[in-house]
Amino acid sequence: MNRRIDLSIGQRLALGFGVAGALLALLAVTSHRWSERTQALQRRQDELVRPRALAANRLETATLYAALAARSQALTPDAEHLQAYEASSQRVREAMAALAALPPDEDGRELCARIPVLADRFQRASRQMVEDGQGRAARQTLESAMGGAREDLLAVVRAYQALQQRRTDGALAAIAASAREMDNAGLTLAALVAGLLGATFFFTARSVRRPAMALVAASRRLAAGDFEQAVALAGAPAGAGEAPARDELMELSTAFGRMALNLRDREAQLRAGAQLAAALASTLDVGRLCEAALEALLAHLGVE
């Protein structure tokens, strides 16, 4: 019998399920790490990138409203237009304060440094438009100055918005890539676990079925009086102090073969004894008795 893999059934199952469990644990650890990475990217997006983008959007909107309100006040001065301008100007200051309150932006440091300067310039130009833009000639000059200050401010604000959008796109791409990696790793490890469990069941079933079928065949031959197949299961004699096989069915087959070997020897001894008794009872002549006894002993021992 093949003794290359001498493991008990329990050891085979424990080995297969142990490796499968280790792979599942690896999948869990890997999924946890990827989840932490995705959460870190999402937190950075929520805590830094998105607030900066929102503040820049508010500043852009407030600047446009302030420019419109200043022009309306210059064209038709009244309390309502002045109130609208003051409200929009206040929103510009609030948007600037919100932007300044955010954590320092290393990549956008230059843009962040230019925005307050340009915003202050725009505020002064729009204020001068409101206060001194009633005459046509003065209004055209002041409106041109306010428009230039507005466009300079909006150009920097939009560049800052584009920077935040690139960061958002990069974060979303990283999150998507992480999700794909996690899916691929999950599918790979799941396939490995399924294959490992299938191989464990297959080889365990085969290790049980083959010796069981050999035992069944040897038992049938033994019942018919043929000891050869059963004796072949005995294998080599066990050495002194040799530990029994760990494979339960291998040990059972070996024990069955040795039992068959003992039965064959005992049957041979009984047959030889019967032949010797028959020879001794066949005559009273001492010479013939000795000759018949010697022939029976030689036949039993298989020697000349």
C-alpha positions in Angstrom: 0.0 0.0 0.0 1.2 3.5 -0.8 2.6 5.1 2.4 3.9 8.3 0.9 1.3 10.4 2.7 0.8 9.0 6.1 -1.8 11.3 7.6 -5.0 10.5 9.5 -8.3 11.5 8.1 -8.6 14.1 10.8 -5.2 15.5 9.9 -6.1 15.7 6.3 -9.2 17.6 7.0 -7.5 19.8 9.5 -4.7 20.6 7.0 -7.2 21.5 4.2 -9.5 23.5 6.4 -6.6 25.2 8.2 -5.1 26.5 5.0 -8.5 27.6 3.8 -9.0 29.4 7.1 -5.6 31.1 6.7 -6.6 32.3 3.2 -9.9 33.6 4.5 -8.1 35.4 7.3 -5.7 36.9 4.8 -8.7 38.1 2.8 -10.2 39.6 5.9 -7.0 41.5 6.8 -6.5 42.6 3.2 -10.0 43.8 2.9 -9.7 45.7 6.2 -6.5 47.5 5.0 -8.1 48.4 1.7 -11.1 49.7 3.6 -8.9 51.8 5.8 -7.2 53.2 2.8 -10.5 54.0 1.1 -11.8 55.6 4.3 -8.7 57.8 4.6 -9.1 59.0 1.0 -12.8 59.7 1.7 -12.0 61.6 4.9 -9.4 63.7 3.1 -12.0 64.4 0.5 -14.6 65.4 3.0 -12.4 67.3 5.4 -10.1 69.2 3.0 -10.9 69.1 -0.7 -14.6 69.5 -0.6 -14.6 72.5 1.9 -12.0 74.3 -0.2 -14.0 73.7 -3.4 -17.2 74.9 -1.7 -15.5 78.0 -0.3 -14.1 78.9 -3.7 -17.5 78.4 -5.3 -19.1 80.7 -2.7 -16.4 83.3 -3.3 -17.0 83.2 -7.1 -20.7 83.5 -6.7 -20.5 86.3 -4.2 -18.0 88.2 -6.4 -20.3 88.0 -9.4 -23.3 89.2 -7.4 -21.3 92.0 -5.8 -20.2 93.2 -9.3 -23.8 93.2 -10.5 -25.1 94.9 -7.4 -22.4 97.7 -7.6 -23.2 98.3 -11.3 -27.0 98.4 -10.5 -26.3 100.9 -7.7 -24.2 103.1 -10.0 -26.9 103.1 -12.7 -29.9 103.7 -10.5 -28.8 104.7 -7.0 -31.4 103.9 -4.4 -31.6 102.2 -1.0 -32.7 98.8 -2.3 -29.7 98.6 -4.7 -27.3 99.8 -2.0 -28.7 97.2 0.4 -28.2 94.5 -2.2 -24.6 95.6 -2.8 -23.8 95.7 0.9 -25.3 92.2 1.3 -23.3 90.7 -1.6 -20.1 92.5 -0.4 -20.7 90.9 3.0 -20.9 87.5 1.4 -17.6 88.1 -0.3 -16.0 88.8 3.1 -17.7 85.7 4.6 -16.4 83.5 1.7 -12.9 84.9 2.2 -13.1 84.3 5.9 -14.3 80.7 5.3 -11.4 80.1 2.9 -8.8 81.5 5.2 -10.1 79.4 8.1 -9.4 76.1 6.3 -6.1 74.2 6.9 -3.1 75.3 4.9 -3.0 74.1 1.4 0.5 73.2 0.4 -0.1 72.6 -3.3 -2.4 75.7 -3.6 -0.3 78.0 -1.4 0.5 80.4 -4.2 -3.1 80.7 -5.3 -4.3 81.0 -1.7 -1.9 83.9 -1.1 -3.1 85.8 -4.2 -6.8 85.4 -3.5 -7.0 87.8 -0.5 -5.0 90.5 -2.4 -7.2 90.3 -5.5 -10.4 90.1 -3.4 -9.4 93.3 -1.5 -8.7 95.0 -4.8 -12.1 94.0 -6.1 -13.8 95.1 -3.0 -12.2 98.6 -3.2 -13.0 98.9 -6.9 -16.7 97.9 -6.4 -17.0 100.2 -3.4 -15.6 103.1 -5.5 -18.0 102.1 -8.3 -20.9 102.4 -5.8 -19.8 105.7 -4.3 -18.4 107.6 -7.4 -20.0 105.9 -10.4 -23.0 108.1 -11.0 -21.6 110.0 -13.9 -21.4 108.3 -17.3 -17.7 108.9 -17.9 -16.7 108.1 -14.3 -19.0 105.0 -14.4 -17.3 103.7 -17.5 -13.8 104.2 -16.0 -14.8 102.7 -12.7 -16.7 99.8 -14.3 -13.6 98.9 -16.4 -11.4 99.0 -13.3 -13.9 96.9 -11.3 -14.3 94.4 -14.2 -10.6 94.0 -14.5 -10.3 93.4 -10.7 -13.2 91.0 -10.9 -11.7 88.9 -13.7 -8.3 88.8 -12.1 -9.9 87.5 -8.9 -12.1 85.0 -10.7 -9.2 83.7 -12.8 -7.3 82.8 -9.6 -10.4 81.4 -7.9 -11.2 79.2 -10.9 -7.6 78.0 -11.0 -8.0 77.1 -7.3 -11.3 75.3 -8.1 -9.6 73.4 -10.9 -6.9 72.3 -8.5 -9.5 71.0 -6.1 -11.3 69.2 -8.9 -8.1 67.5 -9.9 -7.7 66.3 -6.3 -11.3 65.1 -6.3 -10.8 63.2 -9.5 -7.6 61.7 -8.2 -9.3 60.6 -5.0 -12.2 59.1 -6.8 -9.8 57.3 -9.2 -7.8 56.0 -6.2 -11.0 54.8 -4.4 -12.2 53.1 -7.6 -8.8 51.4 -8.1 -8.8 50.2 -4.5 -12.2 48.8 -4.9 -11.2 46.9 -8.0 -8.1 45.6 -6.3 -10.2 44.4 -3.4 -12.7 42.8 -5.7 -10.0 41.0 -7.7 -8.2 39.9 -4.6 -11.5 38.7 -3.1 -12.3 36.7 -6.2 -8.8 35.2 -6.4 -8.8 34.1 -2.7 -12.3 32.8 -2.9 -11.3 30.7 -5.9 -8.3 29.4 -4.0 -10.4 28.6 -1.0 -13.0 26.8 -3.1 -10.3 24.9 -4.9 -8.5 24.0 -1.7 -11.7 22.8 -0.1 -12.6 20.8 -3.2 -9.1 19.2 -3.3 -9.4 18.4 0.5 -12.7 16.6 0.0 -11.5 14.8 -3.2 -8.2 13.5 -1.7 -9.8 12.7 1.6 -12.6 10.7 -0.1 -10.0 9.0 -2.3 -7.8 8.1 0.6 -10.8 6.5 2.3 -12.4 4.8 -0.8 -9.2 3.1 -2.2 -8.2 1.2 0.9 -11.8 0.5 1.7 -12.3 -1.1 -1.8 -9.0 -3.0 -1.4 -10.3 -4.4 2.0 -13.6 -5.4 0.5 -11.9 -7.2 -2.4 -9.4 -9.0 -0.1 -12.2 -10.0 2.2 -14.1 -11.6 -0.7 -11.0 -13.5 -1.8 -10.3 -14.6 1.7 -13.8 -15.9 2.1 -13.2 -18.0 -1.0 -10.0 -19.5 0.5 -7.5 -17.3 -1.3 -5.1 -15.6 1.1 -2.8 -14.0 -1.4 -4.6 -10.6 -1.8 -5.2 -10.3 1.9 -1.6 -11.2 2.8 -0.3 -8.6 0.4 -2.0 -5.9 2.6 0.3 -6.8 5.5 3.3 -5.1 3.9 6.8 -5.4 5.4 7.0 -6.6 9.1 7.0 -3.7 11.6 10.4 -2.9 13.1 11.1 -2.8 16.8 9.6 0.3 18.3 8.1 1.4 15.0 5.1 3.7 15.5 1.8 2.7 13.9 0.6 4.5 10.8 -1.3 7.7 11.3 -3.7 6.8 8.5 -6.5 4.8 10.1 -7.4 2.8 7.0 -3.8 2.1 6.2 -3.3 0.7 9.8 -6.6 -1.3 9.5 -5.4 -2.8 6.1 -2.0 -3.7 7.6 -3.7 -5.3 10.6 -6.1 -7.2 8.3 -3.2 -8.5 6.2 -1.3 -9.7 9.2 -4.4 -11.4 10.5 -4.8 -13.2 7.1 -1.1 -14.1 7.2 -1.5 -15.7 10.7 -4.6 -17.5 9.5 -2.8 -18.9 6.4 0.1 -20.1 8.6 -2.3 -21.7 11.1 -4.2 -23.4 8.3 -1.0 -24.7 6.9 0.0 -26.0 10.3 -3.3 -27.7 10.7 -3.1 -29.2 7.3 0.4 -30.5 8.0 -0.7 -31.9 11.3 -3.6 -33.8 9.6 -1.3 -35.1 6.9 1.2 -36.3 9.6 -1.6 -38.0 11.6 -2.8 -39.7 8.5 0.7 -40.9 7.7 1.3 -42.2 11.2 -2.0 -44.1 11.1 -1.4 -45.7 7.8 1.1 -48.4 8.9 2.8 -49.9 11.9 6.2 -50.3 10.2 8.7 -48.0 11.9 10.7 -47.3 8.8 7.6 -46.5 6.8 6.3 -44.4 9.7 9.5 -42.3 9.8 9.5 -41.9 6.0 5.9 -40.7 6.0 6.5 -38.3 8.9 9.6 -36.9 7.2 7.7 -36.3 3.9 4.9 -34.5 5.8 7.4 -32.3 7.6 9.3 -31.5 4.5 6.2 -30.6 2.6 5.0 -28.3 5.4 8.4 -26.6 5.7 8.8 -26.3 1.9 12.3 -27.7 1.8 14.0 -30.7 0.2 
